Amino acid sequence: MKKESPNSEDIINALKRSGYLMEQEVATQLEALNFHVRTNMAFEDSEEGKSREIDVRAIKRVAHNEKKKLSAFVEIIAECKNSTNPFVFIGRPKNQTDNQYPPQELVFPIANYEARKDTSEYGVTVRSKDAFFHLGFDKVHPDYMSEIKAVQFCRIDRKGSSWHANHGGLYNSIFYPIYFLSPRTTGCQDG
């Protein structure tokens, strides 16, 4: 019995369902915004010895001071997931401590700034402030302006005749690759 080969339409439909074309669309959009883009960036998972991949990595220099030899970059790491089933994010109101910690994915050349204040009663007091807050990013970062936080997410899957909320495999496929890039974000100095 002869195997049937896919025709062009079958191939295109399979690619659309897979998410591979979505990765290229995301890369094209980021390039249009003047980012330097790499797709399908492979690396070795140092803990498990497995090969992993980042779908899209884009970087752009957004500020530069030649005199101080200082530049600011925006880096976007994107995992593209194409699913016919909806993803649901479950949210709740933030508590008092939610906006007290800076996002770990932002890296500054100087991690903390010291503010010195002369007080007649106590002498000089020194207070250390994280660069994220010192530079005012908490006033413009969307996560710090919202009063709601996402605390969990899942995909809604059909199981028999009913729908089920499922997050099996989602964390590994989305967050594992990003987690393994985090060691390069260390080594900032205090100022």
C-alpha positions in Angstrom: 0.0 0.0 0.0 1.4 3.4 -1.1 1.6 6.1 1.5 -0.3 9.3 0.6 2.0 12.4 0.5 0.7 15.7 1.9 -0.1 18.4 -0.7 0.9 22.1 -0.4 -2.3 23.0 1.4 -1.9 20.2 4.0 1.7 21.3 4.7 0.7 25.0 5.1 -2.2 24.0 7.4 0.1 21.8 9.5 2.6 24.7 9.8 -0.1 27.1 10.8 -1.4 24.8 13.5 2.1 24.1 14.9 3.0 27.7 15.8 6.2 27.7 13.7 4.8 30.5 11.5 3.7 32.4 14.5 7.4 32.6 15.6 8.3 34.1 12.3 5.5 36.6 12.4 6.6 37.7 15.9 10.2 38.0 14.7 9.1 40.1 11.7 7.0 42.5 13.9 10.0 43.0 16.3 12.4 43.6 13.4 9.9 46.3 12.1 10.5 48.0 15.6 14.3 47.9 15.0 15.1 45.0 17.3 17.9 42.7 16.4 16.1 39.3 16.3 17.2 35.7 16.5 14.7 32.8 16.2 15.0 29.2 17.4 17.9 29.9 19.6 19.1 26.5 20.9 21.0 25.9 24.2 21.8 23.1 26.6 19.8 22.7 29.8 22.7 22.5 32.2 20.6 20.6 34.8 19.2 17.9 32.6 21.6 17.9 29.7 18.7 18.3 27.2 18.6 20.6 24.3 16.1 23.5 24.7 15.1 26.3 22.5 14.0 29.9 22.8 11.5 30.7 20.0 12.3 34.4 19.6 15.0 36.6 21.2 15.1 40.3 20.4 17.4 43.1 21.7 17.5 46.8 21.1 19.6 49.6 22.5 17.2 52.3 23.6 19.7 54.8 25.2 23.4 55.4 25.1 25.7 57.8 26.9 29.1 57.9 25.2 30.7 60.0 27.9 29.8 57.6 30.7 30.1 54.5 28.5 26.6 53.4 29.5 23.9 51.9 27.4 20.4 50.7 28.1 18.9 47.8 26.2 15.5 46.2 26.0 15.5 42.4 25.6 12.4 40.4 24.7 12.4 36.6 25.1 9.3 35.1 23.5 7.9 31.6 23.7 5.2 31.3 21.0 2.4 28.9 21.7 -0.3 28.2 19.2 -3.4 26.5 20.5 -6.9 26.1 19.3 -7.9 25.9 23.0 -8.1 29.1 25.0 -5.6 30.0 27.7 -7.2 31.4 30.9 -5.4 33.7 33.4 -6.8 33.8 36.9 -6.4 37.1 38.6 -7.0 38.6 42.0 -6.3 42.0 43.7 -2.8 42.8 44.7 -1.8 42.9 48.4 0.4 45.4 50.1 3.7 43.7 49.3 3.1 43.0 45.6 4.7 46.2 44.4 7.5 46.3 46.9 9.9 44.1 45.0 11.4 44.8 41.6 11.0 42.5 38.7 13.9 40.0 38.6 14.1 40.1 34.8 15.2 43.7 34.7 19.0 44.1 35.0 20.7 47.5 35.7 24.4 48.3 35.7 24.0 49.6 39.2 21.7 47.4 41.2 21.1 49.7 44.2 21.5 53.4 44.9 22.3 54.9 48.3 20.5 58.0 49.5 22.2 59.8 52.3 20.2 62.2 54.5 21.4 64.4 57.3 19.1 64.5 60.2 19.8 66.6 63.3 18.5 63.9 65.6 20.2 60.8 64.2 23.1 62.2 62.2 23.4 60.7 58.7 21.1 58.0 57.6 21.7 55.9 54.6 19.0 54.1 52.7 19.6 51.7 49.8 17.0 51.8 47.0 16.8 49.3 44.1 17.6 50.8 40.7 14.1 49.9 39.4 12.5 52.2 42.0 15.3 54.8 42.1 14.9 55.4 38.3 11.1 55.6 38.6 10.2 52.5 36.5 7.6 51.6 39.0 5.6 54.7 37.9 5.4 53.4 34.2 5.8 49.6 34.3 2.4 48.1 33.5 2.6 45.4 36.3 3.1 48.1 38.9 0.2 50.3 37.6 -2.4 47.5 37.7 -4.3 46.7 40.8 -4.8 43.1 39.6 -2.2 40.3 39.4 -2.4 37.0 37.5 -1.8 34.2 40.0 -2.4 31.1 37.8 -3.0 30.2 34.2 -4.3 27.1 32.4 -5.5 25.9 29.0 -9.1 24.8 28.6 -9.1 21.3 27.0 -11.9 19.0 25.9 -12.0 15.7 27.7 -14.8 13.5 26.5 -18.0 15.6 26.5 -16.8 18.2 29.0 -14.2 20.9 29.3 -11.3 20.8 31.8 -8.8 23.3 33.1 -5.4 21.9 32.6 -1.9 23.3 33.1 0.0 20.1 32.5 3.2 20.7 30.5 2.5 24.5 30.1 5.1 25.6 32.7 7.8 23.4 31.3 7.2 24.4 27.7 6.9 28.2 28.4 9.0 29.0 31.5 11.8 26.4 31.5 13.6 27.9 28.5 13.4 31.4 30.0 14.6 30.1 33.4 17.8 28.7 31.9 18.7 32.1 30.5 18.5 33.8 33.9 22.1 33.1 35.1 23.4 35.8 32.7 21.5 38.4 34.7 23.8 38.4 37.7 26.9 40.5 38.5 25.4 44.0 38.9 27.2 46.3 41.3 25.8 48.6 43.9 26.2 52.4 43.5 
